[in-house]
Amino acid sequence: MGFTLQNKDPRSNARSGKFETEHGTFNTPMFMPVGTVGAVKAIGVHELRNEVKAEIILSNTYHLYLRPGMDTFSRTGGIQEFGGWKGPVLTDSGGYQVYSLAHRRKISQDGVEFQSHINGSKHKFTPESVIDIQRNIGPDIMMAFDECPPYPCEYDYAKDSLRLTNDWLNRCIAQFEKTEESRRYKQFLFPIVQGGTYDDLRKESCEFVAAKNLEGNAIGGLSVGEPEDIMYEQTDLCCQNLPEDKPRYLMGVGNPWNLLECISLGVDLFDCVLPTRNARHGLIFTMDGVINIKNKKWEQDFSPLDTNAYCSHDEVYSRAYLRHLFAANEILALQIASTHNLAFYLSLMRESRKRIEDGSFASWKNAVVDKLRVRL
């Protein structure tokens, strides 16, 4: 159970491995489709398995706590049984949602008081309660409760925020160790590196979480508005200061080119809403660049969405047809576009592993990242 490092690229810091859970094994590098409320938007379990070829998905503690609520999970065998996805699941602790609800929350040493975005009802998260909630939801991997500082922020704010996150991590670990897996299968706890964009704070945070010797480590507080070059610099710094034998999870990142660049820095695991969110707006990722399928230029283009055919949708549906569905406000457009984009992301992960294993990742990455950014 846990992580096994398998291969390293000779010309970069990219690596491949596998992480074993009782719900199955996922390979790394890996992208996790985001199923915030226990479902990936517009995509069913069958499509996730057979078209997207997902190996692990992410759900969110904050949203599942509010709806359907803990009583529902107490009556089920956990999120896999409740939602029908039988593979590995990771839950975000809700720290980022608390960050994004700045006008609805109050942070203290004890925890966070917040108002529901659904009905305004008042709630409180503490490190202890977040562990208990995730135990009940039943993911294979749960995240520690943290405070995500905004970008930009003053050094003193980032420093105080890191102290709070460190204190909360100690409390999360204590609660995790004194509670049992409520679902009778092994659950793992990952801590989260914070520190804003300040090198000394990031390094301090890496050393703090590494000393906890948990099964994996996450890098948080990036992709929150900072320029890409700063994100890469901070990611590189974290990868250089986190243990090599544990998976590194970069939270909330990102575009296809971001994933490849960060894999080259040593990241193993990703999640982001971009592939499905962009799909719902008609933005299609391909190896030749990004297509805005709503543009008139695709009206008579009967070629496939991407000639590489990452899923059977690419073999069945043309660009002209998908544009027609968006123009007609047909709900099928959202499913086709979302399935394609996620299948594309997962294909990048499979190709990355293959290239790491044969030693060609660095040259391949350098050849494709600029093409991925092109707007067609």
C-alpha positions in Angstrom: 0.0 0.0 0.0 1.2 3.5 -0.7 3.7 4.9 -3.2 6.4 3.2 -5.2 8.8 5.3 -7.3 9.6 3.4 -10.5 11.4 5.5 -13.1 13.3 8.8 -13.5 13.8 10.8 -16.6 17.6 11.2 -17.3 17.3 14.8 -18.5 14.8 16.3 -16.1 13.3 15.7 -12.7 10.3 13.9 -14.1 9.5 10.5 -12.5 6.9 7.8 -12.8 5.5 5.5 -10.1 2.4 4.0 -8.7 0.2 4.4 -5.6 -1.7 1.4 -4.3 -5.0 1.8 -2.4 -7.6 -0.8 -1.4 -9.8 0.6 -4.2 -7.1 0.1 -6.8 -3.8 1.4 -8.0 -3.2 4.6 -9.9 -0.1 5.4 -11.9 1.9 8.6 -11.7 2.2 11.2 -13.2 -1.6 11.3 -12.9 -4.3 13.9 -13.3 -7.4 13.6 -11.2 -10.8 14.6 -12.7 -12.6 16.9 -10.3 -15.9 15.6 -9.0 -16.6 18.3 -6.5 -19.9 17.1 -5.3 -19.2 13.4 -5.9 -19.7 13.7 -9.7 -17.5 14.9 -12.5 -19.7 17.5 -14.3 -21.5 16.1 -17.4 -19.7 12.8 -17.2 -20.9 9.5 -15.8 -18.9 6.7 -14.2 -19.0 4.6 -17.4 -17.4 7.5 -19.4 -14.8 8.1 -16.7 -13.7 4.5 -16.8 -14.0 3.7 -20.5 -13.6 7.0 -22.4 -11.6 9.2 -20.0 -9.7 6.2 -18.6 -9.5 7.9 -15.2 -7.7 6.1 -12.4 -8.5 8.3 -9.4 -11.0 11.2 -8.9 -11.1 14.1 -6.5 -14.1 15.2 -4.5 -14.5 18.1 -2.0 -15.1 17.9 1.7 -16.8 21.3 2.0 -19.3 20.6 -0.7 -20.1 17.1 0.4 -20.4 18.2 4.0 -23.1 20.7 3.0 -24.8 18.5 0.5 -25.8 15.7 0.8 -24.5 15.9 4.3 -22.9 13.6 6.8 -26.1 11.6 7.7 -26.2 10.4 4.1 -22.6 9.2 4.2 -23.2 7.5 7.6 -25.8 5.4 5.9 -23.6 4.3 3.0 -20.4 2.4 2.6 -18.6 5.7 1.7 -18.3 7.8 -1.4 -17.5 5.0 -3.7 -20.6 3.1 -2.8 -22.7 6.2 -2.8 -21.6 7.5 -6.2 -20.8 4.3 -8.1 -17.1 5.1 -8.7 -15.3 2.1 -7.4 -11.8 3.4 -7.9 -9.5 5.5 -5.6 -10.8 8.8 -4.4 -9.0 11.8 -2.9 -10.9 14.5 -0.9 -9.7 18.1 -0.6 -10.2 19.2 3.0 -12.2 22.4 2.2 -9.3 24.8 2.9 -9.4 26.2 -0.6 -13.2 26.7 -0.5 -12.8 28.6 2.8 -10.1 30.7 1.1 -12.5 31.5 -1.8 -15.3 32.4 0.6 -13.4 35.4 2.1 -16.6 37.4 2.6 -18.4 34.5 4.3 -15.8 33.3 6.8 -13.9 34.1 9.9 -10.5 32.5 10.7 -9.2 31.9 14.2 -6.6 29.7 15.8 -9.3 27.1 16.5 -10.6 26.9 13.0 -12.9 28.6 10.5 -16.5 29.8 10.9 -18.3 30.2 7.6 -21.6 30.6 6.0 -22.9 28.1 3.4 -22.9 29.4 -0.1 -26.2 27.4 -0.6 -28.5 28.9 2.1 -26.3 31.1 4.4 -26.4 28.7 7.3 -23.5 29.0 9.7 -20.9 26.2 10.2 -17.4 25.7 11.7 -14.5 23.6 10.5 -11.7 22.7 12.8 -8.7 20.4 12.0 -10.4 17.7 14.1 -13.8 18.0 12.5 -12.4 18.0 9.0 -10.6 14.7 9.7 -13.8 13.2 11.2 -15.8 14.4 8.2 -13.3 12.9 5.7 -13.3 9.6 7.7 -17.1 9.5 7.2 -17.0 10.4 3.5 -14.5 7.6 3.1 -11.8 8.6 0.5 -8.6 6.7 0.1 -6.6 9.9 0.5 -7.6 12.8 2.6 -6.0 16.2 2.9 -5.0 18.1 6.0 -6.9 21.3 6.8 -4.9 24.4 5.8 -5.2 28.1 5.3 -4.4 29.2 1.7 -3.0 32.8 1.7 -4.1 35.0 -1.3 -1.8 36.3 -4.0 -0.3 38.7 -3.5 0.1 38.9 0.2 2.5 40.6 2.6 5.3 38.5 4.0 4.0 38.8 7.6 0.6 37.5 6.5 2.1 34.5 4.7 4.3 33.8 7.8 1.4 33.9 10.2 -0.7 31.8 7.8 2.0 29.2 7.6 2.2 29.0 11.4 -1.5 28.4 11.5 -1.4 25.7 8.8 1.5 24.0 10.7 -0.5 24.0 13.9 -3.6 22.7 12.2 -1.5 19.9 10.6 -0.3 18.7 14.0 -3.9 18.7 15.1 -5.0 16.8 12.0 -2.4 14.2 12.5 -3.4 13.7 16.1 -7.0 13.3 15.2 -6.1 11.0 12.3 -4.0 8.8 14.5 -6.6 8.4 17.3 -9.5 7.7 14.9 -10.1 4.5 13.0 -11.0 4.0 9.3 -14.7 4.1 9.5 -15.0 2.2 6.2 -12.6 -0.7 7.2 -10.1 0.1 4.5 -6.8 2.0 4.6 -7.0 5.8 4.4 -4.0 8.1 3.9 -3.5 11.6 5.1 -1.5 14.1 3.0 -0.2 17.4 4.5 -0.1 20.6 2.4 2.9 22.9 1.8 2.1 26.6 2.1 4.2 29.8 2.4 2.9 32.1 -0.4 5.6 33.0 -2.9 8.3 33.4 -0.3 11.2 31.0 -0.8 12.2 30.8 2.9 8.6 30.1 4.0 8.1 27.5 1.3 11.4 25.7 2.3 10.4 25.9 6.0 7.0 24.4 5.1 8.5 21.6 3.0 10.8 20.6 5.9 8.0 20.7 8.4 5.7 18.4 6.4 8.5 16.1 5.3 9.4 15.5 8.9 5.8 14.1 9.5 6.7 11.2 7.2 3.2 10.8 5.8 2.4 8.8 2.7 2.5 11.8 0.4 2.9 15.6 0.3 0.8 18.3 -1.4 1.9 21.7 -2.7 -0.9 24.3 -2.1 -1.3 28.0 -2.5 -0.3 28.1 -6.1 -2.4 28.8 -9.3 -4.2 31.5 -7.3 -3.3 34.4 -9.6 0.5 34.4 -9.6 2.3 34.5 -13.0 3.3 31.1 -14.5 7.0 31.7 -14.0 6.5 32.3 -10.3 4.3 29.1 -10.1 7.1 27.1 -11.7 9.8 28.6 -9.5 7.9 27.8 -6.3 7.0 24.3 -7.6 10.6 23.6 -8.4 11.7 24.8 -4.9 9.1 22.6 -3.3 10.1 19.5 -5.3 13.7 20.0 -4.4 12.8 20.1 -0.7 10.2 17.3 -0.5 11.1 13.6 -0.1 11.9 11.8 -3.3 10.2 8.6 -2.1 6.8 10.2 -1.5 4.4 11.5 -4.2 4.2 15.2 -4.7 0.7 16.6 -5.4 0.4 20.1 -7.0 -3.1 21.3 -6.1 -5.3 23.1 -8.6 -3.0 23.1 -11.6 -3.7 23.6 -14.5 -3.5 23.9 -18.3 -1.9 21.0 -20.3 1.4 22.9 -20.7 1.5 23.6 -17.0 1.2 19.9 -16.3 4.0 18.9 -18.5 6.3 21.7 -17.2 5.5 20.7 -13.6 6.0 17.0 -14.3 9.5 17.9 -15.5 10.1 19.6 -12.1 9.1 16.4 -10.2 5.4 16.6 -9.6 3.4 13.4 -9.6 -0.2 14.3 -9.1 -2.6 17.0 -10.3 -6.2 18.2 -10.2 -7.9 21.1 -11.8 -11.4 22.1 -13.0 -10.0 23.6 -16.2 -10.6 20.7 -18.6 -14.3 20.4 -17.8 -14.9 24.1 -17.1 -13.3 25.1 -20.4 -15.2 22.4 -22.2 -18.5 23.8 -21.0 -17.5 27.1 -22.7 -16.5 25.4 -25.9 -12.7 25.3 -25.5 -11.3 22.0 -26.7 -7.7 20.9 -26.0 -5.7 19.2 -28.7 -2.1 18.4 -29.4 -2.1 21.1 -32.0 -3.5 23.8 -29.7 -6.8 25.0 -28.2 -9.9 25.2 -30.3 -12.8 27.5 -29.6 -15.4 25.3 -31.1 -18.0 28.0 -31.1 -16.2 30.0 -33.7 -17.7 30.0 -37.2 -14.5 28.7 -38.7 -15.4 25.2 -37.5 -18.9 25.3 -39.0 -17.9 23.2 -42.1 -14.9 21.3 -40.6 -15.9 17.7 -40.6 -12.6 16.4 -39.2 -12.5 14.8 -35.7 -12.0 16.9 -32.6 -8.4 15.6 -32.5 -6.8 13.3 -35.0 -5.2 11.3 -32.2 -8.6 9.9 -31.1 -8.1 9.8 -27.3 -11.6 8.5 -26.8 -14.3 7.0 -29.1 -16.0 10.4 -29.1 -13.2 11.7 -31.3 -13.8 9.0 -33.8 -17.6 9.6 -33.9 -18.1 13.4 -33.6 -16.7 16.1 -35.9 -15.8 19.6 -35.1 -18.7 20.9 -37.2 -21.2 18.7 -35.3 -20.0 19.7 -31.9 -20.2 23.4 -33.0 -23.7 22.8 -34.1 -24.6 21.3 -30.7 -23.2 24.3 -28.9 -25.1 26.6 -31.2 -28.3 24.7 -30.5 -27.7 24.7 -26.7 -27.9 20.9 -26.8 -26.7 19.4 -23.5 -24.9 16.7 -25.3 -22.3 19.3 -26.3 -21.2 19.6 -22.7 -20.8 15.8 -22.4 -18.8 15.4 -25.6 -16.5 18.4 -24.9 -15.9 17.4 -21.3 -15.2 13.8 -22.1 -12.8 14.8 -24.8 -10.9 17.3 -22.7 -10.5 14.9 -19.7 -9.5 12.1 -22.1 -6.9 14.4 -23.6 -5.5 15.2 -20.1 -5.3 11.5 -19.2 -3.6 10.7 -22.5 -0.9 13.3 -21.7 -0.3 11.5 -18.4 0.0 8.1 -20.1 2.4 9.5 -22.8 4.4 11.2 -20.0 4.9 7.9 -18.2 5.9 6.2 -21.4 8.4 8.9 -22.2 9.8 8.9 -18.7 10.3 5.1 -18.9 12.1 5.3 -22.3 14.1 8.4 -21.3 12.7 10.7 -23.9 10.4 12.9 -21.7 12.5 16.1 -21.7 12.9 16.3 -25.5 9.3 15.4 -26.1 8.0 17.9 -23.5 10.1 20.7 -25.1 8.8 19.8 -28.5 5.1 19.9 -27.6 4.5 22.6 -24.9 4.5 25.5 -27.3 2.1 23.8 -29.6 -0.3 23.1 -26.8 -0.6 26.9 -26.0 -1.6 27.9 -29.6 -5.1 29.2 -30.1 -6.3 27.6 -33.4 
